[in-house]
Amino acid sequence: MAGTDALEQRLGYRFRRQELLEQALTHRSFGTPHNERLEFLGDGLLGCVVAESLLDRFPQASEGELSRLRASLVRRESLAALAAGLGLADHVRVGRGEGASGGAGRPSILADTLEALYGAVLLDGGYACARAVVLATLGGALAATDASATAKDAKTRLQEALQARRQGLPRYAVVATRGAAHAQEFDVECTVEGLALHARGSGSSRRAAEQKAAEALLDRLGA
């Protein structure tokens, strides 16, 4: 594919099957074959490589801490920033309507395209090559990851995330209870009215359910 030599250099990988690179850079608005299936594959690869790296770096971290660290690394905003640094917006092929609205530079399209590239490298060169590309592109973010950042509970982290977005405090409400008095299960809904977002969580106490709901809403925020 013409004009992608610099991109391949930045990735640190030279494609043998250029049609895979072309597909990875093709948004569905442009036509077929597009990159959605490669994105699916790359998403799985990314999660696996990041999880493996975090296990090695933080041998004392709990499953919950590792999950939160991984989520922060693979969230859309983080991937879009990496994609922008690689100059992907100059190479993504989008349809005329999408292009007129600046589609190639949209964070969602950039993040999806980066995942598609990971998937394309996996098919073209195998797991070892794809793992190397993921680690190379995420290197700085992985090195800067701080396990202590996961120490705050979900409600605190949600409140801070909302404050950073200049949003009001979340609202928690018990929407259902189940079971006998000595073994009740609570369902709590967490709502952020300014963003029209809500999520639910369940737990053996109201506090536990609130934490689960806050965690679920953090996932929706990508925070």
Residue frames as qw, qx, qy, qz and C-alpha x, y, z in Angstrom:
[[0.000, 0.889, 0.458, 0.000, 0.00, 0.00, 0.00],
 [0.441, 0.508, -0.020, 0.739, 1.54, 3.28, -1.13],
 [0.117, -0.700, 0.092, -0.699, 2.49, 5.92, 1.39],
 [0.787, -0.574, -0.068, -0.215, 2.66, 3.70, 4.48],
 [0.728, 0.274, -0.437, 0.450, 6.42, 3.18, 4.73],
 [0.018, 0.483, -0.418, 0.769, 6.76, 5.80, 7.46],
 [0.740, -0.376, 0.083, -0.552, 3.86, 4.27, 9.39],
 [0.959, -0.014, -0.275, 0.064, 5.44, 0.82, 9.24],
 [0.484, 0.390, -0.459, 0.635, 8.70, 2.32, 10.49],
 [0.308, -0.478, 0.326, -0.756, 6.92, 3.92, 13.43],
 [0.906, -0.232, -0.034, -0.353, 5.21, 0.62, 14.21],
 [0.257, -0.578, 0.775, 0.001, 8.53, -1.19, 13.96],
 [0.631, 0.117, 0.766, -0.022, 7.01, -3.80, 11.68],
 [0.240, 0.369, -0.539, -0.718, 7.08, -4.39, 7.92],
 [0.779, 0.211, 0.401, -0.433, 4.04, -6.16, 6.52],
 [0.275, -0.141, 0.854, 0.419, 4.55, -9.09, 4.18],
 [0.128, 0.539, 0.791, 0.259, 0.88, -9.08, 3.20],
 [0.050, 0.005, -0.016, 0.999, 0.15, -5.48, 2.38],
 [0.386, -0.413, -0.567, -0.599, -3.53, -6.25, 1.91],
 [0.534, -0.518, -0.614, 0.265, -3.80, -6.82, 5.67],
 [0.273, -0.266, -0.174, 0.908, -2.35, -3.38, 6.35],
 [0.153, -0.176, -0.395, -0.889, -4.75, -1.87, 3.83],
 [0.483, -0.498, -0.669, -0.265, -7.70, -3.60, 5.46],
 [0.478, -0.438, -0.511, 0.564, -6.62, -2.49, 8.94],
 [0.142, -0.232, -0.026, 0.962, -6.62, 1.13, 7.76],
 [0.207, -0.249, -0.587, -0.741, -10.06, 0.91, 6.12],
 [0.313, 0.119, 0.549, -0.766, -13.10, 2.15, 8.04],
 [0.348, 0.378, 0.858, -0.001, -16.43, 0.52, 7.26],
 [0.305, 0.783, 0.228, -0.491, -17.71, 3.79, 5.76],
 [0.055, 0.600, -0.574, -0.554, -15.14, 3.43, 2.98],
 [0.778, 0.268, -0.402, -0.402, -16.21, -0.03, 1.85],
 [0.899, -0.280, 0.333, -0.058, -15.19, -3.66, 2.19],
 [0.710, -0.380, -0.551, 0.220, -13.10, -5.36, 3.30],
 [0.149, -0.828, 0.162, -0.516, -13.02, -3.05, 6.30],
 [0.293, 0.431, -0.711, 0.471, -11.21, -3.35, 9.62],
 [0.644, -0.467, 0.150, -0.587, -13.90, -4.39, 12.11],
 [0.978, -0.113, -0.174, -0.011, -12.91, -8.07, 12.27],
 [0.627, 0.335, -0.380, 0.592, -9.25, -7.14, 12.62],
 [0.208, -0.578, 0.277, -0.739, -10.23, -4.71, 15.37],
 [0.871, -0.363, -0.023, -0.329, -11.95, -7.56, 17.22],
 [0.914, 0.072, -0.252, 0.309, -8.81, -9.66, 16.98],
 [0.375, 0.484, -0.315, 0.725, -6.53, -6.79, 17.99],
 [0.483, -0.617, 0.131, -0.608, -8.67, -5.96, 21.00],
 [0.952, -0.293, -0.062, -0.062, -8.22, -9.49, 22.33],
 [0.770, 0.265, -0.236, 0.531, -4.50, -9.43, 21.63],
 [0.057, 0.641, -0.229, 0.730, -4.08, -6.07, 23.35],
 [0.690, -0.574, 0.092, -0.431, -5.86, -7.23, 26.48],
 [0.975, -0.111, -0.108, 0.157, -3.73, -10.37, 26.65],
 [0.623, 0.391, -0.231, 0.637, -0.39, -8.60, 26.14],
 [0.152, -0.658, 0.214, -0.705, -1.19, -5.86, 28.63],
 [0.834, -0.475, 0.022, -0.279, -2.39, -8.38, 31.21],
 [0.921, 0.052, -0.172, 0.344, 0.79, -10.42, 30.78],
 [0.382, 0.520, -0.239, 0.726, 2.96, -7.32, 31.17],
 [0.412, -0.648, 0.149, -0.623, 1.11, -6.15, 34.28],
 [0.942, -0.318, -0.102, -0.043, 1.43, -9.58, 35.91],
 [0.782, 0.186, -0.214, 0.555, 5.19, -9.39, 35.46],
 [0.174, 0.557, -0.176, 0.793, 5.51, -5.79, 36.67],
 [0.423, -0.442, 0.299, -0.732, 3.21, -6.01, 39.70],
 [0.467, 0.016, -0.884, 0.016, 3.53, -9.49, 41.26],
 [0.071, -0.194, -0.749, 0.629, 1.78, -8.36, 44.47],
 [0.364, 0.039, -0.076, -0.927, -1.22, -6.65, 42.83],
 [0.493, 0.227, 0.760, -0.358, -4.66, -8.18, 43.28],
 [0.332, 0.382, 0.767, 0.394, -6.91, -9.23, 40.42],
 [0.082, 0.891, 0.434, -0.103, -9.03, -6.12, 40.91],
 [0.217, -0.794, 0.214, 0.526, -6.00, -3.82, 40.86],
 [0.368, -0.141, 0.710, 0.583, -4.65, -5.50, 37.73],
 [0.278, 0.616, 0.707, 0.207, -8.04, -5.17, 36.04],
 [0.004, 0.943, 0.208, -0.258, -8.18, -1.45, 36.79],
 [0.299, -0.603, 0.449, 0.587, -4.63, -0.92, 35.56],
 [0.367, 0.152, 0.778, 0.486, -5.41, -2.75, 32.33],
 [0.195, 0.793, 0.577, 0.012, -8.61, -0.77, 31.85],
 [0.098, -0.888, 0.032, 0.448, -6.72, 2.52, 32.16],
 [0.315, -0.415, 0.620, 0.587, -4.19, 1.41, 29.54],
 [0.213, 0.194, 0.835, 0.469, -6.63, 0.09, 26.93],
 [0.222, 0.707, 0.507, -0.441, -9.41, 2.67, 27.26],
 [0.537, 0.707, 0.379, 0.261, -10.41, 4.52, 24.10],
 [0.001, -0.995, 0.093, 0.021, -8.81, 7.83, 25.05],
 [0.535, -0.601, 0.525, 0.277, -5.46, 6.18, 25.75],
 [0.677, 0.174, 0.619, 0.358, -5.46, 4.25, 22.47],
 [0.380, 0.872, 0.275, 0.137, -6.55, 7.30, 20.48],
 [0.185, -0.928, 0.280, 0.162, -3.62, 9.28, 21.87],
 [0.601, -0.321, 0.646, 0.345, -1.21, 6.51, 20.88],
 [0.599, 0.505, 0.563, 0.262, -2.78, 6.31, 17.42],
 [0.180, 0.981, 0.065, -0.012, -2.46, 10.06, 16.98],
 [0.377, -0.756, 0.464, 0.267, 1.21, 9.83, 17.92],
 [0.612, -0.021, 0.705, 0.360, 1.68, 7.25, 15.17],
 [0.156, 0.361, -0.344, -0.853, 0.03, 9.56, 12.65],
 [0.293, 0.262, 0.916, 0.081, -2.79, 7.14, 11.89],
 [0.331, 0.711, 0.367, -0.500, -5.21, 9.92, 10.97],
 [0.184, 0.642, -0.449, -0.593, -3.15, 10.49, 7.82],
 [0.076, 0.225, -0.923, -0.304, -3.65, 6.90, 6.71],
 [0.357, 0.305, 0.813, -0.345, -7.17, 5.86, 7.75],
 [0.106, -0.119, -0.634, -0.757, -9.50, 5.47, 4.78],
 [0.236, 0.416, 0.673, -0.565, -13.03, 6.69, 5.49],
 [0.308, 0.613, 0.670, 0.285, -16.05, 7.36, 3.33],
 [0.184, 0.469, 0.171, 0.847, -16.78, 10.79, 1.91],
 [0.440, -0.741, -0.269, -0.430, -19.44, 11.62, 4.48],
 [0.783, -0.528, -0.167, 0.282, -17.30, 10.47, 7.39],
 [0.615, 0.070, 0.034, 0.785, -14.31, 12.33, 6.03],
 [0.027, 0.656, 0.219, 0.722, -16.25, 15.57, 5.68],
 [0.564, -0.768, -0.105, -0.285, -16.96, 15.50, 9.41],
 [0.013, -0.737, 0.616, -0.279, -13.32, 14.89, 10.31],
 [0.950, -0.194, -0.037, -0.242, -13.93, 11.19, 10.87],
 [0.805, 0.303, -0.402, 0.314, -10.35, 10.01, 10.37],
 [0.213, 0.424, -0.511, 0.717, -9.29, 12.01, 13.40],
 [0.677, -0.506, -0.046, -0.533, -12.12, 10.99, 15.70],
 [0.273, -0.517, 0.755, -0.298, -10.83, 9.26, 18.87],
 [0.829, 0.031, 0.476, -0.292, -13.12, 6.25, 18.39],
 [0.824, 0.559, -0.082, -0.043, -11.92, 5.67, 14.83],
 [0.232, 0.733, -0.604, 0.211, -8.27, 6.17, 15.76],
 [0.494, -0.392, 0.705, -0.324, -8.53, 3.74, 18.70],
 [0.888, 0.215, 0.339, -0.225, -10.34, 1.13, 16.60],
 [0.677, 0.682, -0.274, 0.013, -7.80, 1.45, 13.80],
 [0.034, -0.661, 0.713, -0.232, -4.89, 0.93, 16.18],
 [0.690, -0.143, 0.653, -0.277, -6.50, -2.27, 17.46],
 [0.856, 0.481, 0.104, -0.155, -7.08, -3.37, 13.88],
 [0.387, 0.752, -0.528, 0.085, -3.39, -2.84, 13.15],
 [0.378, -0.450, 0.768, -0.254, -2.50, -5.07, 16.09],
 [0.826, 0.167, 0.478, -0.246, -4.79, -7.74, 14.69],
 [0.711, 0.679, -0.159, -0.089, -3.29, -7.38, 11.23],
 [0.096, 0.690, -0.703, 0.142, 0.26, -7.82, 12.58],
 [0.621, -0.219, 0.699, -0.278, -0.88, -10.94, 14.44],
 [0.859, 0.389, 0.294, -0.157, -2.21, -12.50, 11.24],
 [0.557, 0.782, -0.279, 0.024, 0.77, -11.38, 9.18],
 [0.318, 0.628, -0.641, 0.308, 3.65, -12.19, 11.51],
 [0.680, -0.204, -0.686, 0.159, 2.36, -14.25, 14.43],
 [0.535, -0.787, -0.307, 0.017, 2.04, -13.65, 18.15],
 [0.657, -0.350, -0.045, 0.666, 5.67, -12.77, 18.90],
 [0.277, 0.266, 0.262, 0.885, 5.71, -9.98, 16.31],
 [0.271, -0.706, -0.413, -0.507, 2.31, -8.67, 17.38],
 [0.642, -0.659, -0.290, 0.262, 3.29, -8.72, 21.04],
 [0.551, -0.146, 0.044, 0.821, 6.45, -6.75, 20.22],
 [0.064, 0.466, 0.339, 0.815, 4.43, -4.11, 18.35],
 [0.467, -0.756, -0.401, -0.223, 1.93, -3.74, 21.20],
 [0.671, -0.553, -0.171, 0.464, 4.70, -3.38, 23.77],
 [0.451, 0.081, 0.162, 0.874, 6.59, -0.91, 21.59],
 [0.082, -0.571, -0.348, -0.738, 3.58, 1.34, 21.06],
 [0.578, -0.734, -0.270, -0.232, 2.46, 1.14, 24.70],
 [0.702, 0.082, -0.423, 0.568, 5.97, 1.26, 26.12],
 [0.081, 0.350, -0.264, 0.895, 5.79, 4.72, 27.65],
 [0.616, -0.421, -0.089, -0.660, 2.33, 4.22, 29.09],
 [0.893, -0.209, -0.397, 0.045, 3.27, 0.86, 30.58],
 [0.559, 0.156, -0.421, 0.698, 6.43, 2.29, 32.13],
 [0.109, -0.347, 0.196, -0.911, 4.45, 5.11, 33.71],
 [0.671, -0.423, -0.483, -0.371, 1.79, 2.81, 35.19],
 [0.043, -0.380, 0.637, -0.670, 1.56, 3.14, 38.97],
 [0.433, -0.287, -0.854, -0.045, -0.10, 0.31, 40.89],
 [0.140, -0.292, -0.588, 0.741, -0.77, 2.62, 43.83],
 [0.257, 0.007, -0.201, -0.945, -3.21, 4.55, 41.64],
 [0.532, -0.254, -0.704, -0.396, -5.69, 1.70, 42.11],
 [0.242, -0.104, -0.773, 0.577, -5.74, 2.05, 45.90],
 [0.321, 0.064, 0.204, -0.923, -8.69, 4.47, 45.93],
 [0.396, 0.320, 0.841, -0.181, -12.12, 2.89, 46.05],
 [0.260, 0.412, 0.684, 0.543, -14.45, 3.08, 43.07],
 [0.056, -0.887, -0.458, 0.025, -16.73, 5.78, 44.52],
 [0.329, -0.753, 0.117, 0.557, -13.76, 8.06, 45.21],
 [0.372, -0.125, 0.603, 0.694, -12.29, 7.48, 41.76],
 [0.181, 0.630, 0.675, 0.339, -15.67, 8.13, 40.14],
 [0.147, -0.918, -0.268, 0.253, -16.10, 11.37, 42.03],
 [0.350, -0.594, 0.328, 0.646, -12.63, 12.54, 40.99],
 [0.348, 0.167, 0.708, 0.592, -13.24, 11.53, 37.37],
 [0.082, 0.793, 0.581, 0.164, -16.48, 13.51, 37.31],
 [0.250, -0.862, -0.057, 0.437, -14.86, 16.54, 38.93],
 [0.396, -0.303, 0.511, 0.700, -12.20, 16.46, 36.22],
 [0.163, 0.387, 0.713, 0.562, -15.03, 16.61, 33.67],
 [0.142, -0.054, 0.145, -0.978, -16.72, 19.45, 35.57],
 [0.527, -0.340, -0.648, -0.434, -19.70, 17.26, 36.40],
 [0.535, -0.539, 0.244, -0.603, -21.76, 17.11, 39.57],
 [0.292, -0.309, 0.867, -0.260, -21.68, 14.31, 42.12],
 [0.373, -0.077, -0.851, -0.362, -23.15, 10.93, 41.20],
 [0.617, -0.246, 0.241, -0.707, -26.44, 9.85, 42.74],
 [0.187, 0.091, -0.978, 0.032, -26.90, 6.38, 44.26],
 [0.654, -0.117, 0.134, -0.735, -30.31, 4.76, 44.81],
 [0.298, -0.050, 0.948, -0.100, -31.34, 1.29, 45.96],
 [0.512, 0.148, -0.388, -0.752, -33.59, -0.08, 43.23],
 [0.860, -0.117, -0.394, -0.303, -34.18, -3.59, 44.59],
 [0.269, -0.490, 0.762, -0.327, -33.48, -5.89, 47.52],
 [0.813, 0.047, -0.504, -0.289, -33.63, -9.67, 47.56],
 [0.563, 0.097, -0.759, 0.313, -33.36, -12.46, 50.10],
 [0.590, -0.640, -0.482, 0.103, -34.01, -12.91, 53.80],
 [0.203, -0.969, 0.050, -0.133, -33.16, -10.15, 56.27],
 [0.650, -0.620, 0.377, 0.227, -29.96, -11.90, 57.38],
 [0.564, -0.096, 0.612, 0.546, -28.73, -12.51, 53.81],
 [0.413, 0.815, 0.283, -0.293, -30.01, -9.66, 51.69],
 [0.542, 0.106, 0.424, 0.717, -28.72, -8.70, 48.26],
 [0.102, 0.783, 0.197, -0.581, -28.93, -5.04, 47.24],
 [0.531, 0.456, 0.431, 0.569, -29.19, -3.61, 43.73],
 [0.149, -0.750, -0.113, 0.634, -28.01, 0.00, 43.48],
 [0.549, 0.669, 0.318, 0.389, -28.17, 2.32, 40.51],
 [0.383, -0.502, 0.047, 0.774, -25.55, 5.04, 40.08],
 [0.396, 0.786, 0.425, 0.210, -26.61, 8.01, 37.95],
 [0.328, -0.312, 0.100, 0.886, -24.67, 10.96, 36.53],
 [0.348, 0.756, 0.495, -0.250, -27.36, 13.33, 35.37],
 [0.080, 0.807, -0.238, -0.535, -25.08, 15.74, 33.54],
 [0.013, 0.395, -0.810, -0.432, -23.84, 12.95, 31.27],
 [0.810, 0.103, -0.082, -0.571, -27.11, 11.00, 31.10],
 [0.493, 0.290, -0.818, 0.055, -25.23, 7.91, 32.28],
 [0.702, -0.422, 0.330, -0.469, -26.30, 5.23, 34.72],
 [0.531, 0.265, -0.805, 0.020, -25.07, 1.81, 35.82],
 [0.796, -0.466, 0.000, -0.387, -26.07, -0.80, 38.33],
 [0.313, 0.393, -0.817, 0.283, -24.24, -2.95, 40.86],
 [0.816, -0.413, -0.273, -0.298, -25.19, -5.64, 43.33],
 [0.297, 0.393, -0.712, 0.500, -23.76, -6.56, 46.73],
 [0.512, -0.376, -0.753, 0.172, -24.45, -8.02, 50.15],
 [0.217, -0.618, -0.382, 0.652, -24.63, -4.49, 51.59],
 [0.309, 0.919, 0.235, -0.075, -25.70, -1.14, 50.24],
 [0.179, -0.833, 0.396, 0.343, -22.11, 0.10, 50.41],
 [0.505, -0.173, 0.760, 0.371, -20.81, -2.90, 48.47],
 [0.483, 0.611, 0.610, 0.147, -23.50, -2.44, 45.83],
 [0.114, 0.970, 0.016, -0.217, -22.68, 1.26, 45.52],
 [0.323, -0.619, 0.588, 0.408, -19.01, 0.40, 44.94],
 [0.520, 0.167, 0.779, 0.309, -19.98, -2.09, 42.22],
 [0.355, 0.832, 0.426, -0.002, -22.25, 0.46, 40.57],
 [0.065, -0.916, 0.232, 0.320, -19.50, 3.09, 40.67],
 [0.452, -0.336, 0.719, 0.408, -17.04, 0.61, 39.14],
 [0.499, 0.468, 0.697, 0.215, -19.50, -0.15, 36.35],
 [0.226, 0.947, 0.205, -0.098, -19.99, 3.54, 35.64],
 [0.275, -0.741, 0.456, 0.409, -16.23, 4.12, 35.62],
 [0.526, 0.026, 0.755, 0.391, -15.98, 1.45, 32.93],
 [0.388, 0.755, 0.518, 0.107, -18.60, 3.29, 30.90],
 [0.014, -0.973, 0.084, 0.214, -16.64, 6.49, 31.28],
 [0.807, 0.441, -0.185, 0.346, -13.42, 4.74, 30.32],
 [0.104, -0.834, 0.352, -0.412, -11.81, 6.08, 33.49]]
